[in-house]
Amino acid sequence: MTLQKSFSKRLGAVTVVASVALAGCASTPEPIIGPASTQARTDLGQAGYSYTRATTYMLRPSDKISVNVFREPDLSIENVRLGVDGAVSLPMLGTIPASGMTAKQFEEDVSRRLLAAGLRSPMVSVNIAEYASHLVTVEGAVEEPGVFAFQPGSRLSAAIAMAKGPTNVAKKEQVAVFRESPEGIMIAKFDYEQVSQGTMLDPVLQPGDRVVMGTNGLSVFYQNLLQALPAFGVFGVAAVR
């Protein structure tokens, strides 16, 4: 009799644990129909974050470019990477700065240098082969934390999607974005559910951003407890269903 009571008590406890854990699996919030919010909230540190995508792209360290000089294959080069100093080494010209210029500006700069070096009427085209400088780190309560390459203009929601989304123990209203600035590392807070609804700014990512999805410590406790319990966990979930 005592054994049966003990079993019933443990089964009931597991049922309660399973119920709480399953309750933590929130559904996707209902979107708010109409224009999405584009306003940064200064009270959450979002002043330096923008909804607007840049209309021009400035070359950055680690980007790969291809430089083609018309009818001069010996002066052309494919997939050359900008160094950490933002410079690139080209035939005949040696190492020259490229970071901070658009592809068009760099074309004009290379043309001027080749003209000064004695090449008559140089025609130069520059293409960006890889936006290798565009990396974002996503960690915390996401399914697959990691470092991801992204296309210029991608948003915070894209970074979380690349990490396969929040886990069922995520505290979605606590998403921290760390970003380098001239003043140092700045931190802004976002609510992922509000971003998903369109009621909060979904900011454009910048190279080097670090995104941390918050974790509900209480839910983690219940998740760990369920994993620690052997066969009783199965009965508990079955009882809930």
N, C-alpha and C positions, 0 to 999 in steps of 0.2 A: 504493500500500500504506500509505504514511504517512498519507494523507488518510483512508483507511478506518479506521485505528487511532484517529485523532483524533476521527472521528465516533462510533466505538464508545465511546470514553472519555467524550465529552460526553453521549451518550445514557444511558450507565450512571450518570453523575453525576446527571442529571435524574431518572432512575428512583429513585435513592436519596433525592433531595430530595422527590420526590412521595410516596414511601413515608412519610417522616418527617412531612410536612405532613398527610397523610391520617390518620396515626396520632393526630394531635392532635385529631381530631374525636371526642370522647368521647361515648358514648351516655348516655342518662338513667340515673342510678343507680337500683338496685332499691330500692323503698320498704320501710321496716321496718314490718311489720304491727303494729298496736296503737296506743295513745295516742301522739301526737306530743309531743316535748319542749316544755315550757313554762318551763323554768328558764333564767334568764339566767346567762351565764358571766362572772364578775367578772374572771377572768384575761384576757379578751378585751375588757374595757371595756364589757360589756353591762349593767351594773348599772342604768342608767337606762332600759332598754328593757323593754317589757312585752308579754306575750301577750294581756292582757285589754283588750277594747275598752271605751271609756268609755260609761257608760249615759246620760249627759247631755251636751249640746253647748253650749259657751259661745261666744257670738258673738265674732268676731275682726275686726280691720281687713281691709278689702277684701271681706268677705262682702256679699252682696246680700240685702235683706229687703223684704217687703211688709207694710205696716201698714194694717189696715182698721179704721176706726171705724164701728160699726154706725149706719146711717142718717145718716152725716155724710160724704158723698163728698168735700166740700171739705177735710176733715181727713185723708182717706185718701191713701195714696201707694203706687205700685207700683215694685218693683225699685230701691230706693234703696240706694246702696253706702255702707258704713261707711268713713270716712276713715282715713288712716294713724294718726290719734290715737284711733281707735275710736269716734268720735262720728258722729251722723247728724242731718241737718236735717229737721225735720218741720213741716208747716203749723201755725201758731198757737203752737207751742212753741219754734221756733228750733232751735239746735244743742244736742243733749243727748247724754250718754255712753251707749253701748250695749255696747261691748266688755266681755267678762268676765261678761255676764249670759246666762242661758238665755232662749229665746224667751218662756217663761212669765213670768220675772222682768221682762223688758222690757215685756211687756204690762201688768203691774201697775204698773210705773213710769210708763208713758205714761198709764195711766188716772188715777193720782194727780195727775199734772201737769195733765191736762185738767180734772179736777174742781176743782183749785185755780184754774184759769184761768176757771171759771164754767160749764163744760159739765155739765149735769145727768146723772147716772147713765151715764157713758161706758162703752161696751162695746167693748173693743179686742182684735183678734186679730193676731198676728204670725207670719208664715211665712218660712222661709228659702228664698229663691229660688235662691241659688247659693252654694256653698261655695268662693268665689273665693280665700280665704286658703290653701286646701289645695293647695299646689304642691310637687312633689318634682323635684329635678334628678337625672338618671341619666346618667352618663358613663363613659368608659373603654371596655373591650372588650365593648360591647353593639352589637347590630345597628343601632339607631337612637337614638343619644343625644339627649337633649332635656330640656325642662321640661314636666312633665305635671301636669294637675289630677287629683286623686283624691278619692274619697268618704271621709268619716270612717270609721275602722275598717279601712281597707285596710292590707295588710301589705307587708313588704319584697319578697316574691316577686311581688306585684302590680306594684310599681314596675319590677322587672326585666322582667316580662312586657310592660308598656306600652312598654318600649324594645326589644321583639321578641326578648328573650333574649340570652344570651351569644354572642359570636362563637366561631369554632373556634380562636381563639388566646387565649381568655380563661383567666385563672388563677382558676378558680372558688372556690378556697379562700381567696382574698384579696379579699373584698368589704368595703370600708370605708364606714361610714355616719357622716357628719358631722352633728352636731346642736347647735343653740344651747341653752345653759343659762345660769343666773345666773352661773356661774363662767367662761363663755366657750364657745368651740367645743369640744365633746367628740367623740372619735372611738372607734368600736367596730368590731370586726372580726367578720365572719361568713363561714362556709363555705357557699357556695350549694348544693353537692352535699349537705351534711349537712342543710341546710334542706329540700331537695327530698325527702330520705329521711325527714324527720321526726325526725331525731336531734339537731337544733339548733333553738333558738328562732327562730320566724319573727315578728319583732317588728311591732307596730302602728306605722305611719308617723305622724310628726308634721309639721305644716306647716313648710316650710323645710328639710326633710331633704335631704341631698346624698348620693347613692349612687355609689360609684366601683368598677367591676368591674376587677380587676387584669388585667394583660396578660402573657402569656408571651413575653418578649423573643426567645427562641430561635425560637419558632414564627413570630413576626412576621418574623424574618430569612428563614426559608424561604419564607414567603408572598410576601414582596417579591421574592425570587430567582425564584420560579416566574413571577411577573408580568413580570419583566424578561426572561426567556427567551422567544424567539418561538415558532416552530413546534415546537421540541424539547420544550416543556412538554407538548404534546398527546401526543407519542409516549411521553413518560415516564409519563403517567397511564395511557395505553392499555396500556403494558407491565405496570403494576401490576395492572390489571384482568385 
